[in-house]
Amino acid sequence: MAGDPLRELQARLKAFARARDWEQFHSPKNLAMALVVEAAELVEHFQWLTEEQSGNLPPDKLAEVELELADIFIYLLRLTEELGVDLRAAAERKIAINEERYPADKVRGSARKYDEY
């Protein structure tokens, strides 16, 4: 675990939950639901903004968005720990799958899904 920032953060989050006797509430189902709720709270900050506005948030709004992103990240890390998922390895696998599904020479500049070309 030493030297792995994600695992160190997971350990800190687990200790935080344990100190408050919250582990009883951190089932995969509950963590997944909490993650979705936080994602919805993130989306609220962008609702009704133009593309330009969404890319140029004022500092106070950006600070709020950062906290929502942190909530999402925290729940995601707790969920991966509860399920025993190595998030870094899973991301590497998914990137490799996407590289095969979406070859740059076929999809450059296109938003089509891999089964549409």
C-alpha positions as CSV (number, residue, x, y, z in Angstrom):
1,M,0.0,0.0,0.0
2,A,2.9,2.4,0.7
3,G,3.5,4.6,-2.2
4,D,0.2,4.0,-3.9
5,P,-1.8,7.3,-3.6
6,L,-5.2,5.6,-4.4
7,R,-4.7,2.9,-1.8
8,E,-3.6,5.4,0.7
9,L,-6.6,7.5,0.1
10,Q,-8.9,4.4,0.3
11,A,-7.3,3.5,3.7
12,R,-7.9,7.1,4.9
13,L,-11.6,6.9,3.8
14,K,-12.1,3.5,5.4
15,A,-10.6,4.8,8.7
16,F,-12.9,7.8,8.5
17,A,-16.0,5.6,8.0
18,R,-14.8,3.2,10.7
19,A,-14.3,5.9,13.3
20,R,-17.9,7.0,12.8
21,D,-19.3,3.5,12.6
22,W,-20.5,4.2,9.0
23,E,-19.1,1.0,7.4
24,Q,-22.4,-0.6,8.2
25,F,-24.0,1.8,5.6
26,H,-21.3,1.4,3.0
27,S,-22.7,-1.6,1.1
28,P,-21.9,-1.7,-2.6
29,K,-25.6,-0.9,-3.3
30,N,-25.6,2.1,-1.0
31,L,-22.3,3.4,-2.3
32,A,-23.4,3.0,-5.9
33,M,-26.6,4.9,-5.1
34,A,-24.7,7.7,-3.3
35,L,-22.3,8.0,-6.3
36,V,-25.3,8.5,-8.6
37,V,-26.8,11.1,-6.3
38,E,-23.5,13.0,-6.2
39,A,-23.2,12.8,-10.0
40,A,-26.7,14.3,-10.3
41,E,-25.6,17.2,-8.0
42,L,-22.6,17.8,-10.3
43,V,-24.9,17.9,-13.3
44,E,-27.1,20.5,-11.6
45,H,-24.2,23.0,-11.7
46,F,-24.1,22.7,-15.5
47,Q,-27.9,22.6,-16.2
48,W,-28.9,25.4,-18.5
49,L,-25.4,26.7,-19.1
50,T,-24.2,27.1,-22.6
51,E,-21.1,25.1,-23.8
52,E,-19.0,28.2,-23.3
53,Q,-20.3,29.0,-19.9
54,S,-19.8,25.4,-18.8
55,G,-16.1,25.7,-19.7
56,N,-15.6,29.1,-18.0
57,L,-17.1,28.7,-14.5
58,P,-16.6,31.6,-12.1
59,P,-14.3,30.8,-9.2
60,D,-17.1,30.3,-6.7
61,K,-19.0,27.9,-9.0
62,L,-15.8,26.0,-9.8
63,A,-15.2,25.5,-6.1
64,E,-18.7,24.0,-5.7
65,V,-18.1,21.7,-8.7
66,E,-14.7,20.6,-7.3
67,L,-16.5,19.5,-4.1
68,E,-19.1,17.5,-6.1
69,L,-16.3,15.9,-8.0
70,A,-14.5,15.0,-4.7
71,D,-17.8,13.4,-3.4
72,I,-18.0,11.3,-6.6
73,F,-14.4,10.3,-6.3
74,I,-14.8,9.4,-2.6
75,Y,-17.8,7.2,-3.2
76,L,-16.1,5.6,-6.2
77,L,-13.1,4.8,-4.2
78,R,-15.1,3.4,-1.3
79,L,-17.2,1.3,-3.8
80,T,-14.1,-0.1,-5.5
81,E,-12.6,-1.1,-2.1
82,E,-15.8,-2.8,-1.0
83,L,-15.9,-4.8,-4.2
84,G,-12.2,-5.5,-4.3
85,V,-11.8,-3.8,-7.7
86,D,-8.4,-2.5,-8.6
87,L,-9.6,0.8,-10.2
88,R,-6.3,1.6,-11.9
89,A,-6.1,-1.9,-13.5
90,A,-9.8,-1.7,-14.5
91,A,-9.2,1.7,-16.1
92,E,-6.2,0.4,-18.0
93,R,-8.3,-2.6,-19.3
94,K,-11.1,-0.2,-20.4
95,I,-8.7,2.1,-22.2
96,A,-7.3,-0.9,-24.1
97,I,-10.9,-2.0,-25.1
98,N,-11.7,1.6,-26.2
99,E,-8.5,1.8,-28.3
100,E,-9.7,-1.3,-30.2
101,R,-13.3,-0.2,-30.5
102,Y,-12.4,3.3,-31.6
103,P,-9.4,3.2,-33.9
104,A,-8.3,6.8,-34.3
105,D,-8.1,6.5,-38.1
106,K,-11.8,5.5,-38.2
107,V,-13.4,7.7,-35.6
108,R,-11.4,11.0,-35.6
109,G,-13.8,13.9,-35.2
110,S,-16.8,11.6,-35.0
111,A,-19.1,11.0,-32.0
112,R,-20.6,7.8,-33.4
113,K,-20.6,4.7,-31.2
114,Y,-18.3,1.9,-32.1
115,D,-21.1,-0.2,-33.6
116,E,-22.1,2.6,-36.0
117,Y,-19.1,2.7,-38.3
